[in-house]
Amino acid sequence: MKRIFDPVHHFIELSTAEAELLDVAVMQRLRRLRQLGLAYLAFPSAEHSRFSHALGALAMGTRAYDELARRTPDLFANAADAAYQRRLVRASLLLHDIGHGPFSHSCEAVLGIKHEARTKELLALPELADRVAALDVDSSDVLALIVGEPSGRYPILRELVSGPNLDADRMDYLQRDAYFTGVASGRYDAEQLVASLRAIEREGRFAIGIDPRGIVALESFVMARYMMFASVYFHHTTRMFEHVLHEALRELWPDPRALDSIEEFLRWDDFRVMDSLDYARSAAANALRNRVRVYALAAEFNAERDLRAFEACEAVLRARFGDRNVWADSQSQLLHRLPFGMGQEQTVWVDRPGGAVDAREASDLIAKLSGKAYWRKLFVRADAAPDARAEARRICADVLSSA
């Protein structure tokens, strides 16, 4: 066994074959992809990588799998099946982020290819295919878990790898992102949540649920997601620089098919993008290199369902500064997935003596947080006028006071 020390999970143990998988160039590239993209421009310590997150996801997924296996031996045909599924979930979690490009979702927005779509090509590369085979798992099973294939053979593992609510990916990144940004409200009771996990049979299939004693831990988990989106993922500085990054990437890759080749795709990472911007003369490139605030925040409209105030402020700002100098950012996030129909339930089930119930029935907090949360912001270009930020804020304050 190889032991790797991690500040979040402490010692993470890997088999020899798993450690050798980490040595493949495709995996080492994850060291050069920041987990939080440009959030380090708002939170200076948020420099952690997708490589460390992959290890953390493996750690959380293994703990969750072992708890489910201990509680529900009926999940497996025999001991060999249980051992195979354990190897499979660990391999899938190590590999789940290999398809990410530079600055992850910003790259996807510019090039139009989701990271899951890259995964199939990457798993077929000879060097990676050989290392996956050495783990004694089927690469098609790995791919099915990573992309969330709904008809896959292992529904419980699919929930752990790419599920809508209680996946190990989310269990790790919330803890890791909170640790490296210093946002205390992003933490949750991971120990209690894992200890409360149960495999619940519904309509002939198993789904991940929790013991009633885990309700408070589940509430802390859902609240942590909300807090991290509000404090970090949709922070106005992060969002502003991501918008600027889109401009810079379109200049860097004027052809959206520039990275279609998997070999060319693998040559790019966060560091190569930043190095390439050294040769660009645009305002966007300079802003990213030197943290120049191209846009100033004029107003925030969080939790707004009625868009009249937001739209009124936007209209007045555009009239004053011009369309090219105003940027309206609208983001939303499902904090707790809801059922979509028979056989496609995407909620968390709570195991009760009278039968499993939707988590919204067991928790008023989760019921209130279910569905979408909204974060909307209005920005103006800082050079749109002398003291544009102060003027834009006065304009929005006047609009809101007269509404």
C-alpha positions as a Markdown table, in Angstrom:
| # | Residue | x | y | z |
|---|---|---|---|---|
| 1 | Met | 0.0 | 0.0 | 0.0 |
| 2 | Lys | 1.0 | 3.6 | -0.6 |
| 3 | Arg | 0.0 | 6.2 | 1.9 |
| 4 | Ile | -0.5 | 9.9 | 0.9 |
| 5 | Phe | -1.1 | 12.5 | 3.5 |
| 6 | Asp | -4.0 | 14.9 | 2.8 |
| 7 | Pro | -4.9 | 18.0 | 4.9 |
| 8 | Val | -8.6 | 17.1 | 4.7 |
| 9 | His | -8.7 | 13.3 | 5.1 |
| 10 | His | -5.3 | 12.7 | 6.5 |
| 11 | Phe | -3.7 | 9.4 | 5.3 |
| 12 | Ile | -5.2 | 8.1 | 2.1 |
| 13 | Glu | -4.1 | 4.5 | 1.2 |
| 14 | Leu | -3.7 | 3.3 | -2.4 |
| 15 | Ser | -2.9 | -0.1 | -3.7 |
| 16 | Thr | 0.2 | -0.5 | -5.9 |
| 17 | Ala | -1.9 | -0.5 | -9.1 |
| 18 | Glu | -3.8 | 2.6 | -8.0 |
| 19 | Ala | -0.5 | 4.4 | -7.2 |
| 20 | Glu | 0.8 | 3.4 | -10.6 |
| 21 | Leu | -2.3 | 4.9 | -12.2 |
| 22 | Leu | -1.4 | 8.2 | -10.6 |
| 23 | Asp | 1.9 | 8.2 | -12.5 |
| 24 | Val | 0.2 | 8.3 | -15.9 |
| 25 | Ala | 0.5 | 11.7 | -17.6 |
| 26 | Val | -3.2 | 12.1 | -17.9 |
| 27 | Met | -3.5 | 11.9 | -14.1 |
| 28 | Gln | -0.5 | 14.1 | -13.4 |
| 29 | Arg | -2.0 | 16.8 | -15.7 |
| 30 | Leu | -4.7 | 17.2 | -13.0 |
| 31 | Arg | -2.0 | 18.8 | -10.7 |
| 32 | Arg | -2.0 | 21.7 | -13.2 |
| 33 | Leu | -5.8 | 22.3 | -13.1 |
| 34 | Arg | -7.0 | 24.3 | -10.2 |
| 35 | Gln | -10.1 | 22.8 | -8.6 |
| 36 | Leu | -11.7 | 26.3 | -8.2 |
| 37 | Gly | -10.5 | 27.9 | -11.4 |
| 38 | Leu | -10.0 | 31.7 | -10.8 |
| 39 | Ala | -11.4 | 31.7 | -7.3 |
| 40 | Tyr | -7.8 | 32.2 | -6.1 |
| 41 | Leu | -8.2 | 35.8 | -7.3 |
| 42 | Ala | -10.8 | 36.3 | -4.5 |
| 43 | Phe | -9.5 | 33.7 | -2.0 |
| 44 | Pro | -5.7 | 33.7 | -2.2 |
| 45 | Ser | -5.3 | 30.2 | -0.7 |
| 46 | Ala | -7.6 | 28.5 | -3.2 |
| 47 | Glu | -4.8 | 27.0 | -5.2 |
| 48 | His | -5.7 | 23.4 | -4.7 |
| 49 | Ser | -5.8 | 21.1 | -7.7 |
| 50 | Arg | -8.1 | 18.5 | -9.3 |
| 51 | Phe | -5.4 | 16.0 | -8.5 |
| 52 | Ser | -5.8 | 16.4 | -4.7 |
| 53 | His | -9.6 | 16.5 | -5.2 |
| 54 | Ala | -9.5 | 13.1 | -7.0 |
| 55 | Leu | -7.7 | 11.6 | -4.1 |
| 56 | Gly | -10.2 | 13.1 | -1.7 |
| 57 | Ala | -13.1 | 11.8 | -3.7 |
| 58 | Leu | -11.6 | 8.4 | -3.5 |
| 59 | Ala | -11.2 | 8.7 | 0.3 |
| 60 | Met | -14.8 | 9.8 | 0.8 |
| 61 | Gly | -16.2 | 7.3 | -1.7 |
| 62 | Thr | -14.4 | 4.4 | -0.1 |
| 63 | Arg | -15.7 | 5.4 | 3.4 |
| 64 | Ala | -19.3 | 5.7 | 2.0 |
| 65 | Tyr | -19.0 | 2.4 | 0.1 |
| 66 | Asp | -17.7 | 0.5 | 3.1 |
| 67 | Glu | -20.5 | 1.8 | 5.2 |
| 68 | Leu | -23.1 | 0.8 | 2.7 |
| 69 | Ala | -21.5 | -2.6 | 2.2 |
| 70 | Arg | -21.4 | -3.3 | 5.9 |
| 71 | Arg | -25.0 | -2.3 | 6.4 |
| 72 | Thr | -26.4 | -4.0 | 3.3 |
| 73 | Pro | -24.7 | -7.2 | 2.3 |
| 74 | Asp | -27.6 | -8.0 | -0.1 |
| 75 | Leu | -26.1 | -5.5 | -2.5 |
| 76 | Phe | -23.6 | -8.1 | -3.7 |
| 77 | Ala | -23.9 | -11.5 | -5.3 |
| 78 | Asn | -20.8 | -12.7 | -3.4 |
| 79 | Ala | -17.6 | -11.6 | -1.8 |
| 80 | Ala | -15.9 | -11.4 | -5.2 |
| 81 | Asp | -18.6 | -9.1 | -6.5 |
| 82 | Ala | -18.2 | -6.8 | -3.4 |
| 83 | Ala | -14.5 | -6.6 | -3.9 |
| 84 | Tyr | -14.9 | -5.8 | -7.6 |
| 85 | Gln | -17.4 | -3.0 | -6.9 |
| 86 | Arg | -15.0 | -1.5 | -4.3 |
| 87 | Arg | -12.2 | -1.5 | -6.8 |
| 88 | Leu | -14.5 | -0.1 | -9.4 |
| 89 | Val | -15.8 | 2.9 | -7.3 |
| 90 | Arg | -12.2 | 3.8 | -6.3 |
| 91 | Ala | -10.9 | 3.7 | -9.9 |
| 92 | Ser | -13.9 | 5.7 | -11.1 |
| 93 | Leu | -13.4 | 8.4 | -8.5 |
| 94 | Leu | -9.7 | 8.7 | -9.2 |
| 95 | Leu | -10.5 | 9.2 | -12.9 |
| 96 | His | -13.7 | 11.2 | -12.7 |
| 97 | Asp | -12.1 | 14.6 | -13.6 |
| 98 | Ile | -9.6 | 13.6 | -16.3 |
| 99 | Gly | -11.7 | 15.2 | -19.0 |
| 100 | His | -11.5 | 18.7 | -17.6 |
| 101 | Gly | -9.8 | 21.4 | -19.7 |
| 102 | Pro | -8.0 | 24.5 | -18.5 |
| 103 | Phe | -10.1 | 26.4 | -16.0 |
| 104 | Ser | -12.7 | 23.7 | -16.4 |
| 105 | His | -16.2 | 25.1 | -17.0 |
| 106 | Ser | -14.9 | 28.3 | -18.7 |
| 107 | Cys | -13.0 | 26.1 | -21.2 |
| 108 | Glu | -16.2 | 24.1 | -21.8 |
| 109 | Ala | -18.2 | 27.3 | -22.4 |
| 110 | Val | -15.8 | 28.5 | -25.1 |
| 111 | Leu | -15.1 | 25.1 | -26.8 |
| 112 | Gly | -18.5 | 23.6 | -26.4 |
| 113 | Ile | -17.3 | 20.1 | -25.2 |
| 114 | Lys | -18.3 | 18.9 | -21.8 |
| 115 | His | -15.6 | 17.2 | -19.8 |
| 116 | Glu | -17.5 | 13.9 | -19.6 |
| 117 | Ala | -17.4 | 13.7 | -23.4 |
| 118 | Arg | -13.6 | 13.7 | -23.3 |
| 119 | Thr | -13.5 | 10.8 | -20.8 |
| 120 | Lys | -14.3 | 8.0 | -23.3 |
| 121 | Glu | -11.4 | 9.1 | -25.6 |
| 122 | Leu | -9.0 | 9.4 | -22.6 |
| 123 | Leu | -9.8 | 6.0 | -21.2 |
| 124 | Ala | -9.0 | 4.5 | -24.6 |
| 125 | Leu | -5.5 | 5.8 | -24.6 |
| 126 | Pro | -3.1 | 2.8 | -24.4 |
| 127 | Glu | -1.1 | 4.0 | -21.4 |
| 128 | Leu | -4.2 | 4.7 | -19.4 |
| 129 | Ala | -6.1 | 1.7 | -20.6 |
| 130 | Asp | -3.3 | -0.6 | -19.5 |
| 131 | Arg | -3.2 | 1.0 | -16.0 |
| 132 | Val | -7.0 | 0.7 | -15.6 |
| 133 | Ala | -6.8 | -3.0 | -16.7 |
| 134 | Ala | -4.1 | -3.5 | -14.0 |
| 135 | Leu | -6.7 | -2.4 | -11.4 |
| 136 | Asp | -8.8 | -5.5 | -12.5 |
| 137 | Val | -11.9 | -3.4 | -13.5 |
| 138 | Asp | -13.7 | -3.1 | -16.8 |
| 139 | Ser | -13.1 | 0.3 | -18.4 |
| 140 | Ser | -16.7 | 0.3 | -19.7 |
| 141 | Asp | -17.9 | 0.1 | -16.1 |
| 142 | Val | -15.7 | 3.0 | -15.2 |
| 143 | Leu | -17.0 | 5.1 | -18.0 |
| 144 | Ala | -20.6 | 4.3 | -17.2 |
| 145 | Leu | -20.1 | 5.5 | -13.6 |
| 146 | Ile | -18.2 | 8.7 | -14.5 |
| 147 | Val | -20.8 | 9.9 | -17.1 |
| 148 | Gly | -23.7 | 8.7 | -15.0 |
| 149 | Glu | -25.2 | 6.2 | -17.4 |
| 150 | Pro | -28.7 | 5.7 | -16.0 |
| 151 | Ser | -29.0 | 2.1 | -17.3 |
| 152 | Gly | -25.7 | 1.0 | -15.8 |
| 153 | Arg | -25.3 | -2.2 | -13.8 |
| 154 | Tyr | -24.4 | -0.5 | -10.5 |
| 155 | Pro | -26.9 | 2.2 | -9.5 |
| 156 | Ile | -25.5 | 2.6 | -6.0 |
| 157 | Leu | -22.0 | 3.2 | -7.4 |
| 158 | Arg | -23.4 | 5.6 | -10.0 |
| 159 | Glu | -24.9 | 7.7 | -7.1 |
| 160 | Leu | -21.5 | 7.6 | -5.3 |
| 161 | Val | -19.6 | 8.7 | -8.4 |
| 162 | Ser | -21.9 | 11.0 | -10.3 |
| 163 | Gly | -25.1 | 11.1 | -8.4 |
| 164 | Pro | -27.4 | 14.1 | -7.9 |
| 165 | Asn | -27.1 | 14.6 | -4.1 |
| 166 | Leu | -24.9 | 12.3 | -2.1 |
| 167 | Asp | -21.9 | 11.6 | -4.4 |
| 168 | Ala | -18.3 | 11.4 | -3.1 |
| 169 | Asp | -17.3 | 14.2 | -5.6 |
| 170 | Arg | -19.5 | 16.7 | -3.8 |
| 171 | Met | -18.7 | 15.2 | -0.3 |
| 172 | Asp | -15.0 | 15.9 | -0.9 |
| 173 | Tyr | -15.0 | 19.2 | -2.7 |
| 174 | Leu | -17.2 | 20.9 | -0.2 |
| 175 | Gln | -14.8 | 20.1 | 2.6 |
| 176 | Arg | -11.7 | 20.8 | 0.5 |
| 177 | Asp | -13.0 | 24.1 | -0.9 |
| 178 | Ala | -14.0 | 25.3 | 2.5 |
| 179 | Tyr | -10.6 | 24.3 | 3.9 |
| 180 | Phe | -8.6 | 26.2 | 1.3 |
| 181 | Thr | -10.8 | 29.2 | 1.1 |
| 182 | Gly | -11.2 | 29.5 | 4.8 |
| 183 | Val | -15.0 | 29.7 | 4.6 |
| 184 | Ala | -16.1 | 28.0 | 7.8 |
| 185 | Ser | -19.8 | 28.0 | 6.8 |
| 186 | Gly | -19.0 | 25.6 | 4.0 |
| 187 | Arg | -18.2 | 22.7 | 6.3 |
| 188 | Tyr | -20.6 | 19.9 | 7.2 |
| 189 | Asp | -20.7 | 16.9 | 9.5 |
| 190 | Ala | -19.0 | 14.4 | 7.2 |
| 191 | Glu | -18.5 | 11.7 | 9.8 |
| 192 | Gln | -22.1 | 11.6 | 10.8 |
| 193 | Leu | -23.3 | 11.8 | 7.2 |
| 194 | Val | -21.3 | 8.8 | 6.1 |
| 195 | Ala | -22.2 | 6.8 | 9.2 |
| 196 | Ser | -25.9 | 7.5 | 8.4 |
| 197 | Leu | -25.8 | 6.2 | 4.8 |
| 198 | Arg | -28.1 | 3.3 | 3.9 |
| 199 | Ala | -28.9 | 1.4 | 0.7 |
| 200 | Ile | -32.7 | 1.6 | 0.5 |
| 201 | Glu | -34.6 | -0.7 | -1.8 |
| 202 | Arg | -37.3 | 1.0 | -3.9 |
| 203 | Glu | -39.2 | -0.7 | -6.7 |
| 204 | Gly | -36.7 | -3.5 | -7.0 |
| 205 | Arg | -33.6 | -1.2 | -7.1 |
| 206 | Phe | -31.3 | 0.1 | -4.4 |
| 207 | Ala | -30.9 | 3.8 | -3.9 |
| 208 | Ile | -28.7 | 5.7 | -1.4 |
| 209 | Gly | -30.5 | 7.1 | 1.6 |
| 210 | Ile | -29.9 | 7.9 | 5.2 |
| 211 | Asp | -30.8 | 6.7 | 8.6 |
| 212 | Pro | -33.2 | 9.1 | 10.5 |
| 213 | Arg | -30.4 | 10.0 | 12.9 |
| 214 | Gly | -28.5 | 11.5 | 9.9 |
| 215 | Ile | -31.1 | 14.2 | 9.1 |
| 216 | Val | -29.1 | 16.9 | 10.9 |
| 217 | Ala | -26.0 | 15.9 | 9.1 |
| 218 | Leu | -27.8 | 15.9 | 5.7 |
| 219 | Glu | -29.2 | 19.4 | 6.6 |
| 220 | Ser | -25.6 | 20.6 | 7.3 |
| 221 | Phe | -24.5 | 19.1 | 3.9 |
| 222 | Val | -27.3 | 21.0 | 2.0 |
| 223 | Met | -26.6 | 24.2 | 3.9 |
| 224 | Ala | -22.8 | 23.8 | 3.2 |
| 225 | Arg | -23.6 | 23.7 | -0.5 |
| 226 | Tyr | -25.7 | 26.8 | -0.3 |
| 227 | Met | -23.0 | 28.7 | 1.7 |
| 228 | Met | -20.3 | 27.7 | -0.7 |
| 229 | Phe | -22.2 | 28.9 | -3.8 |
| 230 | Ala | -23.1 | 32.1 | -2.0 |
| 231 | Ser | -19.7 | 32.8 | -0.6 |
| 232 | Val | -17.2 | 31.3 | -3.1 |
| 233 | Tyr | -18.5 | 29.8 | -6.3 |
| 234 | Phe | -20.7 | 32.8 | -7.2 |
| 235 | His | -18.5 | 35.4 | -5.4 |
| 236 | His | -18.7 | 38.6 | -7.5 |
| 237 | Thr | -14.9 | 38.7 | -7.9 |
| 238 | Thr | -14.8 | 35.1 | -9.1 |
| 239 | Arg | -17.6 | 35.6 | -11.5 |
| 240 | Met | -16.2 | 38.8 | -12.9 |
| 241 | Phe | -12.8 | 37.3 | -13.7 |
| 242 | Glu | -14.5 | 34.2 | -15.2 |
| 243 | His | -16.3 | 36.5 | -17.5 |
| 244 | Val | -13.0 | 38.2 | -18.5 |
| 245 | Leu | -11.5 | 34.7 | -18.9 |
| 246 | His | -14.1 | 33.8 | -21.5 |
| 247 | Glu | -12.9 | 36.8 | -23.5 |
| 248 | Ala | -9.3 | 35.8 | -23.2 |
| 249 | Leu | -9.9 | 32.2 | -24.2 |
| 250 | Arg | -11.8 | 33.2 | -27.3 |
| 251 | Glu | -8.8 | 35.3 | -28.3 |
| 252 | Leu | -6.5 | 32.4 | -27.5 |
| 253 | Trp | -8.6 | 29.9 | -29.4 |
| 254 | Pro | -10.5 | 31.8 | -32.1 |
| 255 | Asp | -11.4 | 28.4 | -33.6 |
| 256 | Pro | -13.7 | 26.6 | -31.1 |
| 257 | Arg | -12.5 | 23.3 | -32.5 |
| 258 | Ala | -8.9 | 24.1 | -31.7 |
| 259 | Leu | -8.7 | 21.4 | -29.0 |
| 260 | Asp | -10.9 | 18.7 | -30.6 |
| 261 | Ser | -7.8 | 16.5 | -30.9 |
| 262 | Ile | -7.3 | 14.6 | -27.6 |
| 263 | Glu | -3.6 | 15.0 | -28.0 |
| 264 | Glu | -3.8 | 18.8 | -28.4 |
| 265 | Phe | -6.3 | 18.9 | -25.6 |
| 266 | Leu | -3.9 | 17.2 | -23.2 |
| 267 | Arg | -1.2 | 19.8 | -24.0 |
| 268 | Trp | -3.3 | 22.5 | -22.3 |
| 269 | Asp | -3.7 | 23.2 | -18.6 |
| 270 | Asp | -4.2 | 26.3 | -16.5 |
| 271 | Phe | -0.5 | 27.2 | -16.5 |
| 272 | Arg | -0.1 | 27.0 | -20.3 |
| 273 | Val | -3.1 | 29.3 | -20.7 |
| 274 | Met | -1.6 | 31.9 | -18.3 |
| 275 | Asp | 1.8 | 31.6 | -20.0 |
| 276 | Ser | 0.1 | 32.1 | -23.4 |
| 277 | Leu | -1.6 | 35.2 | -22.1 |
| 278 | Asp | 1.9 | 36.7 | -21.6 |
| 279 | Tyr | 2.1 | 37.2 | -25.4 |
| 280 | Ala | -1.4 | 38.7 | -25.7 |
| 281 | Arg | -1.9 | 42.5 | -25.6 |
| 282 | Ser | -5.6 | 42.5 | -24.8 |
| 283 | Ala | -7.2 | 44.1 | -21.7 |
| 284 | Ala | -8.6 | 40.7 | -20.8 |
| 285 | Ala | -5.2 | 39.0 | -20.8 |
| 286 | Asn | -3.6 | 41.9 | -18.8 |
| 287 | Ala | -6.5 | 41.7 | -16.3 |
| 288 | Leu | -6.0 | 38.0 | -15.6 |
| 289 | Arg | -2.2 | 38.3 | -15.3 |
| 290 | Asn | -2.3 | 41.2 | -13.0 |
| 291 | Arg | -5.7 | 41.0 | -11.3 |
| 292 | Val | -7.0 | 44.2 | -12.9 |
| 293 | Arg | -10.7 | 44.7 | -12.2 |
| 294 | Val | -12.2 | 45.3 | -15.6 |
| 295 | Tyr | -15.7 | 45.4 | -14.2 |
| 296 | Ala | -17.1 | 46.9 | -11.0 |
| 297 | Leu | -20.0 | 45.4 | -9.1 |
| 298 | Ala | -23.0 | 47.8 | -9.3 |
| 299 | Ala | -25.7 | 45.7 | -7.5 |
| 300 | Glu | -26.6 | 42.2 | -6.3 |
| 301 | Phe | -30.1 | 40.6 | -6.5 |
| 302 | Asn | -29.8 | 37.3 | -4.6 |
| 303 | Ala | -32.8 | 35.2 | -4.0 |
| 304 | Glu | -34.9 | 37.3 | -6.3 |
| 305 | Arg | -37.8 | 35.6 | -8.0 |
| 306 | Asp | -39.4 | 38.9 | -9.2 |
| 307 | Leu | -37.0 | 40.2 | -11.8 |
| 308 | Arg | -38.6 | 43.6 | -12.2 |
| 309 | Ala | -36.1 | 45.4 | -9.9 |
| 310 | Phe | -33.1 | 43.6 | -11.6 |
| 311 | Glu | -34.3 | 44.4 | -15.1 |
| 312 | Ala | -35.1 | 48.0 | -14.2 |
| 313 | Cys | -31.6 | 48.6 | -12.8 |
| 314 | Glu | -30.1 | 46.8 | -15.9 |
| 315 | Ala | -32.1 | 49.0 | -18.3 |
| 316 | Val | -31.0 | 52.3 | -16.6 |
| 317 | Leu | -27.3 | 51.2 | -16.4 |
| 318 | Arg | -27.4 | 50.3 | -20.1 |
| 319 | Ala | -29.0 | 53.6 | -21.0 |
| 320 | Arg | -26.3 | 55.5 | -19.0 |
| 321 | Phe | -23.1 | 53.5 | -19.9 |
| 322 | Gly | -24.0 | 51.6 | -23.1 |
| 323 | Asp | -24.6 | 47.9 | -23.7 |
| 324 | Arg | -21.0 | 47.0 | -24.2 |
| 325 | Asn | -20.1 | 48.5 | -20.7 |
| 326 | Val | -22.8 | 46.6 | -18.7 |
| 327 | Trp | -22.7 | 42.9 | -17.9 |
| 328 | Ala | -25.7 | 41.1 | -16.3 |
| 329 | Asp | -24.7 | 37.8 | -14.6 |
| 330 | Ser | -27.5 | 35.4 | -13.7 |
| 331 | Gln | -26.7 | 32.1 | -11.9 |
| 332 | Ser | -28.8 | 29.5 | -10.3 |
| 333 | Gln | -28.2 | 26.2 | -8.6 |
| 334 | Leu | -30.3 | 23.2 | -7.6 |
| 335 | Leu | -29.3 | 22.7 | -3.9 |
| 336 | His | -31.3 | 19.5 | -3.5 |
| 337 | Arg | -32.5 | 17.5 | -6.4 |
| 338 | Leu | -36.2 | 16.6 | -6.6 |
| 339 | Pro | -38.0 | 13.6 | -8.0 |
| 340 | Phe | -38.5 | 13.8 | -11.8 |
| 341 | Gly | -40.9 | 10.9 | -12.2 |
| 342 | Met | -41.4 | 7.2 | -11.7 |
| 343 | Gly | -38.1 | 5.3 | -11.8 |
| 344 | Gln | -36.1 | 8.6 | -11.9 |
| 345 | Glu | -36.2 | 9.7 | -8.3 |
| 346 | Gln | -33.4 | 12.1 | -7.6 |
| 347 | Thr | -33.8 | 13.0 | -4.0 |
| 348 | Val | -32.5 | 11.6 | -0.7 |
| 349 | Trp | -34.6 | 8.9 | 1.0 |
| 350 | Val | -34.8 | 8.7 | 4.7 |
| 351 | Asp | -35.2 | 5.1 | 6.1 |
| 352 | Arg | -38.1 | 5.0 | 8.6 |
| 353 | Pro | -39.8 | 2.0 | 10.2 |
| 354 | Gly | -42.9 | 2.6 | 8.2 |
| 355 | Gly | -41.0 | 2.9 | 4.9 |
| 356 | Ala | -38.6 | 5.4 | 3.2 |
| 357 | Val | -39.8 | 9.0 | 2.8 |
| 358 | Asp | -38.5 | 11.9 | 0.8 |
| 359 | Ala | -36.0 | 14.0 | 2.8 |
| 360 | Arg | -38.3 | 17.0 | 2.3 |
| 361 | Glu | -40.9 | 15.2 | 4.5 |
| 362 | Ala | -38.3 | 14.6 | 7.2 |
| 363 | Ser | -36.8 | 18.0 | 7.3 |
| 364 | Asp | -38.4 | 21.5 | 7.0 |
| 365 | Leu | -35.0 | 22.9 | 6.2 |
| 366 | Ile | -34.4 | 20.7 | 3.2 |
| 367 | Ala | -38.0 | 21.3 | 2.1 |
| 368 | Lys | -37.3 | 25.0 | 2.1 |
| 369 | Leu | -33.9 | 24.7 | 0.3 |
| 370 | Ser | -35.1 | 22.3 | -2.4 |
| 371 | Gly | -35.2 | 23.5 | -5.9 |
| 372 | Lys | -33.2 | 26.4 | -7.3 |
| 373 | Ala | -31.4 | 29.3 | -5.5 |
| 374 | Tyr | -30.6 | 32.4 | -7.6 |
| 375 | Trp | -27.7 | 34.8 | -7.6 |
| 376 | Arg | -27.9 | 37.8 | -10.0 |
| 377 | Lys | -25.4 | 40.6 | -10.3 |
| 378 | Leu | -25.0 | 43.7 | -12.4 |
| 379 | Phe | -21.5 | 45.0 | -13.4 |
| 380 | Val | -20.2 | 48.0 | -15.3 |
| 381 | Arg | -16.8 | 48.4 | -16.9 |
| 382 | Ala | -14.6 | 50.3 | -14.6 |
| 383 | Asp | -13.4 | 52.6 | -17.4 |
| 384 | Ala | -16.9 | 53.3 | -18.7 |
| 385 | Ala | -16.9 | 56.7 | -17.0 |
| 386 | Pro | -15.0 | 58.6 | -14.2 |
| 387 | Asp | -15.8 | 56.8 | -11.0 |
| 388 | Ala | -18.1 | 54.4 | -12.8 |
| 389 | Arg | -18.5 | 52.1 | -9.9 |
| 390 | Ala | -19.8 | 54.7 | -7.5 |
| 391 | Glu | -22.1 | 56.2 | -10.1 |
| 392 | Ala | -23.5 | 52.8 | -11.0 |
| 393 | Arg | -24.2 | 52.0 | -7.4 |
| 394 | Arg | -26.0 | 55.3 | -6.9 |
| 395 | Ile | -28.1 | 54.7 | -10.0 |
| 396 | Cys | -29.2 | 51.2 | -8.7 |
| 397 | Ala | -29.9 | 52.6 | -5.2 |
| 398 | Asp | -32.1 | 55.3 | -6.8 |
| 399 | Val | -34.0 | 52.7 | -8.9 |
| 400 | Leu | -34.5 | 50.4 | -5.9 |
| 401 | Ser | -35.7 | 53.2 | -3.6 |
| 402 | Ser | -38.3 | 54.3 | -6.1 |
| 403 | Ala | -39.5 | 50.8 | -6.9 |
